[in-house]
Amino acid sequence: MDVVLSENQTLLQQATRRFVEQEHPVVQTRRLADAKAAFPAETWTQCAAQGWVALFVPEQHGGMAGEAEGAVDAAIVAEELGRQVFAGPFASNAVAAFAIANAGSDAQRAQFLPGLASGEMQAAWCFAGTGPQAGLEPGALTVSDNRFSGSAGFVENGANAGLLLVTARDGQGLSQFVIPADHPGVSVEPLRSLDLGRGYATVRFDGVSVDNGALLGQSGAPGGNFERQLQLALVLQCAETIGLIDRAFEFTLEWVRQRHAFGRPIGSFQALKHRLADHTAEFEAAKAAVAYAAKAVHSSASDAAIAVSIAKSQCGKQGVEIIRDCVQMHGGIGLTWEHDLHFYLRRAVANQSLLGTPAMHHERIAALAGL
């Protein structure tokens, strides 16, 4: 996050980087990929103890929302997690905690927020369809009289979550529910992903019936809560991409200084200098867009929706382009399984596609601007 951090935010950044580098570096993501294993639940409990999800949870439910700057602080965490291609379910749990804290009843907050803050409970958000245009709007699920059907695709942490946040259309607007993942009529199909460090799933709802106690907020709402949740999810995704780019660029700068050809470092050649300079300018622009988006989402600014779409269009495009060129500048070694760069590129490609592609966000910006 290229912003002026407060003392507490600097401590949060330093503590998160130190913890992830020591306990969950990219080599841990590689080990999970080699073993084809999910992120261990007990390990996520240790991560949640750092207070990451608690940023959105009120103090009376075990959190620190009163002392935190919500989306801004969470973006700081997400960026540090991106630097190590962290495999844990931070964003999915953060969005669920945010949604329940903002729209849930007193009973729902007391029931779910302490577990989310401590990491003892994991959540996933089901709303997107399964087609190529999925990711920005709900519509895959429909609900009538608290009975809903359909399939939600590309659900992050869907296979491991014990709690599902479900957004469905009801003919008048949007209704949201919180239900157990083992509720009758719910089935989960894990998906294969280009991103080897993060799990996704298709979650199917076959005539799932719930009572009013599962309803989050009001039925038939116009979509304000959904939009805020989407904005937070996009900020966290973009901040993670910033961390990916930053670390991959560090790899590359170190490499071009060490690798010699024709008696000199390859980084001294003009062709590489120009590429590195261009990428630096693109990266700084993306960082600025994400920093502004995080502040806009935290303050519920009137331009928050446009800000997050600008950030996504920047990060989605530049993240893949910059890291892909970092691979090329590494030469043959950059294309090997043994080098960590492909984990960064895989995550960047996944982030580019999920929650709307850059092209979809270009259309969203135009629509929001009235063009």
N, C-alpha and C positions, 0 to 999 in steps of 0.2 A: 504494500500500500504506500504510494508515494504521497503521503500527507504528513502534516506535522502531528506527531503522536504525543499524547499526554504521557505523563510519567507512568501511569498505570498501564496504558496501552503499550509502551515500550517494554515494560516488565512482562506483559502478556506475550508480546512478540518473542522476546528473548527466551522466556520459559518454554513456549511452544516449540521453538526451533531446537532448543537443547533437548527437550524430551523426545521429540520425533527423531532427531539425529541419533540419539543414544538408544532408544527403545524400538523405533520402527523406521529404520532407514529403508531405502529402496531395495536393499538385499532381502528384507523381510517380505516385501511384495513379490520378489522373484521366487522365494521359497514357497510361498502360498501358490504361485502359479505352477511351479514344478510339481507340487503335491496335488494340484487341482483341488485345493481346500478352500473353504470359506474363512473369512476373518473370525477368529475364535471369540465366542461371547464373553469369556472371562477376560480376554485382552481388551475388548471394547469397554468393559467396566473400569479397567485401569485407565483407559484414555479419558472416559467421561469424568473420572475423578479430577482431571485437570480443569474442569469447569467449563468445557466448551459448549455443551448443550445448555448448561445452567445459565448462560448469558441471556436466555429468553424466558427463564422460569422465575416467577416471583419468589421472594425470600421465604414466604410462609410455606412454600412447597419445595424448599431445598435449593433454590436458585439464587441468582444475584442480579436479576433484571433491573432492580432499582439502582444499582451502582454501575451498570454497563451501558454502553452505547450500541446495543443491539447489533444491527447489520454491520456497522463499522468495525466493532470488535470481532464479530464472527468472520468478517472478510480477512482480518489480520490472521486469524487462525487458519482459514482456508488456504491462504497464500503459503503459509509455512507447511501445511500438509501437502500442497502441490509440489513443493520443492523435493519431496521424497516419494512422490507418487503413492501417497498413503492409501491403504486399501480398506480402511475402516469406514463405517456408515455415518459420517459426520453430517452431511447435508440433509439426508433423509430424516434423521432424528431431530435436527435443528428446525426444519420446516414444520414437522409435526408438533413439536413443543411450542413453536411460535403460534401455530393455528389454534391449539387448545388453550393456550394462555390468553389469546385475544378474543376468541369466540366461544369457548367452552363454558358450561355451567360450573357452579361451585363444586358440584359433585364430580364432574368430569375432571376438573383441575386437580382436585384432591386425589382422585383415583389414578390418574395417568402421569401427571407432571413429576412427582417425586421419582418414579421409576425411570422416566426419560432422563432426568437430570443426573441420576446416579449411574446410568448405563445398564441397570438391571432389566430394563425394558427397551426393546428396539421397535422402531416404527418405519413404515413405508407409505408413500403417497401415491394413490391410484387415481389417475384422471385422464391420461393421454390414451389415444387410440393406438392401433397396431399398424397403421399404414404409413407410407413414406412422408406424409404431411403432418404426422402426429407431433404433439409436443407443446403447442402454445395454447390450445383451447380444449376445454373438456367437451365431451360429446360421445365418448366411447361407451359411457354408462348412462342408463336412464332409470328413473325412479318414479314410482307411483304408489301412494299409500304406504310409504316406508318399505316398499319391496322393489329391489333393483336387480337389473340383469345387464350383461354385456361383458366385455373384456378390456382390461387396461394393459397397455403394452409398455415395455421398457421401464418397468418399475424398479428403481434402484433399491437394493436391499430387500426386494420382495420375497426372496426365498428364505430369509433369516428373520424377518420381522415377526413379532408376536402381536403387533397392533397395526391396523390398516386405517389410514385416513383416506376416505373415499369421497370424491367429488362427482356428482351426477346431475344431469339435467332432469327437471321435473315438469317441463311444459310451460312453466311460468318464469323460471330462473334457475338457480343452482341450489342444490341441497348438499350438505356435507355430513358425513357420519364418521364415527370412530367405532370400529368393531374388531373383535379378536380375529387373528388370521385363521384360526381353526373353526370359525363360525360355519354352521351347516350351509352348504351350497357354494362355499369358497374353495377354489382349487388353484394351485400355484404351479406354474411350469417354468423352471429355470431356463434361461437362454444362454447360448454361447455368445461371447462378446470379444470384439477385437481388443478391448481393454482387459488385460489379464489380471488386473488387480482389483476389479470391482464387479460385483454380481448384479445381474438384472433378471427380471422375470416377467412373464405374462400372468396376470392374475385374472381369473374368470369368476364371474358371479352368476350363478344359475338360480334365478328366482330367490335371491337372498332376502329374507324378511327380518326386520328389526323393529324394536319398539322405540318410543319417543326418547328414551334415555340415551339412545345412540346418536340422536340428531345433534349436530354441532352448530349452535346458533339457530337461525330461523330457516325454515323451509322456503323455497322459492325466492331466495335472496338475489339481488341484482348482480352479484359477482364481485363486490368490493373485497371481500375476504379472500376469495380465490386470487384476485389480481395481486394483493399484497403478498400472498404466499408465493406466487410465481415470481414476483420481483425479488424476494429474498432468495429463492432458489437460484435465480439467474446471477445475482450478485455473488453468491458463494461459488457457483460454477466458474464465473469469470475470474474471481480472485484466485481460485485454484489454478486456472490456466496461466495467470500471471506468474505464479510460483513455478509452474512447469517451465515456462520460457526462461525465467531468470536463471534457474539451475542449469538448464540445457545450454544456455549461452555461456555460463561459467565454464562448463566442460569444454566448450568449443574454443573459448579464448585461451584457456590453458593449453589445449592441444595445438593450436596454430602457433603458439609461442615455442612449443617444445619440438614439434615435427619439422625437420629440416629437409630441404630439397635444393639441389644446386648450391649447396654450401651456405644456406641461410634459412631462417625460420620461414615457413610458408605464409605466416601472417604478415610478413613484410612485403609480399607481392601486392601490387596495386589492385588486381582483380578481387582478391579476398578482402582487402581494406575497404573497398567500395561496398561490397556485400555486407560486411560487418557494420559499417556506418549506416547503411540503409536500414538494417534490422534494428539497430539501436534507436533510430528515430521512430520507427514503427512501434517498437516496444514501449517507448516513453509515452507515445500517444495512447496506446492501449491502457497503460497504467493510470494515466490521468482520467480516462473515461471510467475506469472501474472505481477509482477513488471518489469521483463525483457521484457515481451511481450509488455507492454504499451510503454516502451522506444523504442523498436524496431519499433513499428508501427508509433510512432511520428516522428522518424528520417528516416523512410522508409528504414530501414536496409535490407541488402540482405537476412537475415535469418528471416525476420518478419513473413513470412507465416509459417515456421516451429515453430517459437516461440509461435504463437497464438494457433497452434494445440497442442503443448506440454501443454500449459496452460489449454486448454479446456479438454484434456484427463485427466490431474491431477485434475482440479476442478470438472469436471463432475462426476468422480468416487468418489473422496474423500468427496465432498460436501454431497452426498447422504449417504455414509457410516458413516461419522462422525455424522451427524445430526440424522440419524436413531438410532445410538447407544446412542446418547444423550437422545432420547425418551425412550429407554430401561432402561437407568440408572435412569430415573425419576420414573420408576415403573408405577403403575396404573394411577397416575395423568397425566403422560406424554401422555397417550392415550385418554384423555378426550377432548371434544370440547372446554372446558373453558380455557385450557392451550394454550398459544400462539405457542408452539413448532411445532404444526402440520402445521401452516402457513409457517414456515421456511422450513420444510421438503417438503411441496408441491411445493414451489418455487424452491427448489434445484432439485427436480425430474424433473420439467418442464425445468429448465435450462440444465439439463443433456441431455435431448432429443432434444431440439431445437438447430438449427444451427449445426447439426451433432452430433451424439452420440460419446462417447469416442472411440468406436471401429472404427467408420468411420474416426476419426481423426488419429488413429493409422495407418490406410491405407494411409491416406493423407501424414503423415510424411514419411512413407516408399517411397511413390511415389516421394515426393519432394527431398528426399535424394538419389534418383536413385537406390533404392533397389528393 
